[in-house]
Amino acid sequence: MQNTNHIETKTNTASRQWLVAYVQSCLEKKTAQRLAAMGIECYLPVQSEIRQWSDRRKRVDRLVIPMMIFVHVTPQERPLPLSLQAVSRYMVLRGESTPAVIPDEQMDRFRFMLDYSPEAVEMCSAPLAPGDAVKVIKGPLAGLEGELITVNGKSKVAVRLDMLGCAHVDVPIGFVEKKGEGMEGQKNKKTKEI
């Protein structure tokens, strides 16, 4: 797995919120380009990986979350992405009519994980048991904070995203420490089994 490539544009305004927009299948990259041309900050999580066929190997970009794109908009800019034909609607909480907001801190951790992880980042929409709060202290993901969980016998660091589930990546157990503990607490780490 190689570092993530993503399509992103940036502008600065204090009242911006991260929203999730549903996009037609196979039009995610084109929609991100069109939003960027409109001056709307967006984030399309894409990860580059090598695929093996019977006759060749090729590097391909894989969408981490298909048919969804993150947009960072003000309340005044909220209708603009919906003007694109490929964007159908925003994700909303059940029983509500306003778009669901992804907190900035969660988006920052998710983007950091995608940008610096040498391993494949996977999304899990099934509920995961809460794990120990940890911080990665070694390797390319050093500084990432999340939860230490075990999936199929492998230690993974998970970052929860409201309404979308959990993004997780393989991390050696020696690369993490419990939050609030120093190096001495690293030896007796416990993981929660799913």
N, C-alpha and C positions, 0 to 999 in steps of 0.2 A: 504494500500500500504506500502510496506517495502522499505528499502534502496535498491539501485541498486546494482546488481552484474554485473560485466563486465569482459571481457577477455582482458587483456592488457599486453603488454611487453614494456620495456623502454630501450633506449640507448640514448646517448647524442651526437649530432652533430649540429653545428650552421646552416647549410644550408638545414635542413630538412623542408619539406612542408607536410601539411595534404592534402591527396587526397582521393576521394571517389571511391572505386572499386565496380563494380557490381558483385554479386556472385549468383550462382545458388540457387534456392529456396531449403530450408531445409538443406543447406550445410554451413550456416554462421558460426556456432560454430566450426565445423571441420576445416573450412578454417582458422579461427582465430588461432586455435591450430597449424596448419601447418605453418602459417606465423611466429608464435612465435618460432617454432622449427628451422625455417630458420634464426632467429635472426632479423626479421623485426618487428619494433614497429607497433602495430595495436590496434584499439579500436572498439569493437563490443558493441553498446549500448543495454544492456539487463536489464529489470526491473522485479523484483520478485513480484508476486502478488498472492493472494489467490483466487482460482476459486471455485465456488459452483456448484456441480452437485446435482441431486435429492437425492442421497444416501450418499454423502460425500463432504468434503472440502479438497482441496489440494493446496499446494504452487507450482506454476509453474513459469518458466522464460519466459517472453514475450519479443520478439525483438521489440525495439522501432521503428526501421527503417528496415523493412524486405528487404532482397536481396541486402543489402549494407553493406560495412565494410570500416572503415576509416583506412588508412595506412599513417605512418609518415616516408617518405623516402627522400633520396637525389636523385638528377637527375641520378646518377650512379645506384642506387638501384631500380629505377622506373620499369625496365623490370622484376625484380624478382617475384613480386606477380602475374604478368600475366603468369608466367610459370606454375602456378597451374591450373589444368583442370577446377576447379570450378569457377575461376575468368575469366570473359569474357572480360571486358574492364574497363577503367576509365571513370568517368563522365567528359564530355567536354562541354564547352560553345557552343551554337549554332553558326555554321559557323567557328569554330576554330578546330584545330587538336591537340592542347596541352591540357593536363588534367587541369580541373578547380581546383584551390587551395582554400581551406577553411582557412581563417586567424586564426592564433594561438589564438588570443584573443576570437574569437567566439567559437572555440573548447574548450577552458578552461572554459568558462561560461556554455556551454552545458554539459560538463562532470561534473562540479560542481553541476548543477541542477539535473542531474541524480543520482549522488552519495548521495546527502543529502536530496532529496525531499521525504517526507513521503507520498505524494499524487502521483497519476499516472501522468506521463509526457506524453503529447500527441503531436504528430506532425501534423501540418496543412500546406498543400502545397498550399491552396488557398491564394490569396493575402489578408493580413490583413491591415486595416488602421493603420497608425502610431499612437502609444500611447505616453503618457508622459514618459520621461526618469526617471526611479526610481531606488532606491537601497533598498533591503530588509534589515531591521534593527533588526528584531526579528525572533525567531524561528530557525529551522534547516537550512534554506537557508540564514541566515544572511550574508551579504556581496555580495550577488548576484546582479548584475546590469542588467537591461533589460528595457522593456517597460510595462507599466500598460495598459492593454486592458480589455474590457468587452466582454465576449462571453456568449450568452444566459442568461444575467443578472448576471453572476458571474465574480468577479474580478480575473484576471489572470496576472501573470508575464510572459512575452514572451521573448525568446532569438532568434534572427534571425540568420539563417545559410545561407550563400550565396548559391544559387541554390537549396537548399533543403526545403526552406520555413521557418517555425517558430515552435519552441518547446515551449509549454506553460504548466503552472501548476497553480492550484488554490492556492491563497494566501489571507489570510484575509487582508482587506484594512488597518487595523491598524498596519500591519507588514511592511509597505513600506513608504518611504518618497521620495519626488521629489529630483532628483539630484540637488545639488547646494543650497538646502534649509536645514535648521535645523529642529528641532522638531516642531517649531511653524508653519511651512508650511504644516505639515502633516494633519491638520484639514480640509483644503480646497482643497483637492485633486480632480482633474477632471479625468474622464476616457473617452476614445474614444470608441464610440459604433461601432461595426462591421456592 
